[in-house]
Amino acid sequence: MSSAKVNKHEQEKQRIEQVLKMLAIHYPQVETGLVYDNPFQLLVATVLSAQTTDQQVNKITARLFDAFPTAYEMARIKPADLEPYLRRVGLYRYKARYLVEASKIIVEQHGGRVPDQFKELIKLPGVGRKTANIILSSAFGIPAIAVDTHVFRVSKRLNLADEKNAELVEKQLETVVPVEDWVDTHHRLIAHGRTLCQARNPQCKNCFLNEWCSF
């Protein structure tokens, strides 16, 4: 590798380090906005959060978890019995079916415990890569980067990734972010996307990452 390429690589490495450092400074205490008491409740809340705000999900789950605190209770009902609890979330009929079917699998195949392995999580109805990684990181403390719309948008604007789909962006972030920072960086990118780097009308003039952002 030529010296010019080495210097360029080193400069980019330092740029990324500064971006991650500034994110850590501005968002020191970060965690999911979903309220839950156990891995099953986090799974339910995360499935419900698709196309719905965390605040709205928390309003729904406050009542929902009183009635169905674990997979055992939810596995005993029909999706139609769950629908009245979920009417304020998008695609609530689909989500009701996913959650009841997932609960049955958790009870029948995993002894009522949400699995802590990625390959088993994504077998559950309604659970994709993002949901699986959120459960692994937030419920089990296993390093993972969940790529939602905020993480996808902000990481590309900051040139932390440049791929065209969430799975490939996830893989890129895993290579440029130290593994011990995966979980916090996921939450910090979400926080930045919500506060300053919105999809429409991002507040670039007020952004502390202007120096290292090419957007």
Secondary structure, DSSP 8 states (H G I E B T S, - for coil): --HHHHHHHHHHHHHHHHHHHHHHHHS-S---S---SSHHHHHHHHHHTTTS-HHHHHHHHHHHHHH--SHHHHHTS-HHHHHHHHTTSTTHHHHHHHHHHHHHHHHHHHTTS---SHHHHTTSTT--HHHHHHIIIIIH--------HHHHHHHHHTTS---SSHHHHHHHHHHHS-GGGHHHHHHHHHHHHHHT--SSS--GGG-TTGGG---
